[in-house]
Amino acid sequence: MNLQEALLKLHTREDWDCILDHIKVELETAMLDFQTPELLDNHQKLARLAGEISAFDRLLRVFSHAEE
């Protein structure tokens, strides 16, 4: 079994949308954190936040592509 097949099986579960919704909320929360002044002044925290946003975005793109 490969990742694509595993994701297709997960997509048939009734709680799959809950997982996607949670990732979307985490992505939105991380994007809102860019408005926090403490993070804008610290380049390490800002880089970590950018990495989190990138990871959440990538997960959503991979999981959404599996649904097609």
C-alpha distance (Angstrom), angle and dihedral (degrees) to the residues before:
residue distance angle dihedral
M1 . . .
N2 3.79 . .
L3 3.79 131.2 .
Q4 3.80 93.6 -93.8
E5 3.81 92.3 54.2
A6 3.79 92.1 45.8
L7 3.80 91.8 50.8
L8 3.79 91.3 49.1
K9 3.81 89.7 54.0
L10 3.78 91.1 48.0
H11 3.81 90.3 49.9
T12 3.81 90.0 63.2
R13 3.81 91.4 59.9
E14 3.79 115.1 100.1
D15 3.82 91.7 -132.3
W16 3.83 94.0 54.8
D17 3.81 92.0 96.6
C18 3.80 89.2 55.2
I19 3.81 89.6 58.1
L20 3.80 92.4 49.2
D21 3.80 91.3 46.5
H22 3.79 91.0 52.6
I23 3.80 92.0 51.8
K24 3.82 90.0 48.7
V25 3.82 91.1 51.4
E26 3.81 91.0 49.1
L27 3.81 90.1 49.7
E28 3.80 92.2 49.8
T29 3.81 91.0 47.0
A30 3.79 91.5 51.4
M31 3.81 90.8 48.9
L32 3.80 90.4 51.5
D33 3.79 89.2 51.8
F34 3.80 87.8 68.7
Q35 3.80 85.8 75.0
T36 3.81 91.7 60.0
P37 3.82 108.6 105.3
E38 3.83 93.7 -148.8
L39 3.79 90.6 61.2
L40 3.78 94.8 46.8
D41 3.81 90.6 57.4
N42 3.81 94.9 50.7
H43 3.80 114.9 67.6
Q44 3.83 93.6 -165.6
K45 3.80 93.8 53.9
L46 3.78 90.2 44.0
A47 3.81 91.3 52.0
R48 3.82 90.9 48.8
L49 3.79 90.2 49.9
A50 3.80 91.4 49.4
G51 3.80 88.7 51.7
E52 3.80 91.5 51.2
I53 3.80 91.9 49.8
S54 3.79 90.7 48.9
A55 3.81 91.7 49.6
F56 3.82 94.2 48.6
D57 3.80 90.8 46.8
R58 3.80 91.5 49.6
L59 3.80 92.0 49.2
L60 3.80 91.5 51.6
R61 3.81 91.8 48.6
V62 3.82 92.9 48.8
F63 3.80 93.3 45.0
S64 3.82 93.0 45.3
H65 3.80 91.4 49.3
A66 3.80 89.3 53.1
E67 3.80 89.8 59.6
E68 3.80 92.7 60.8
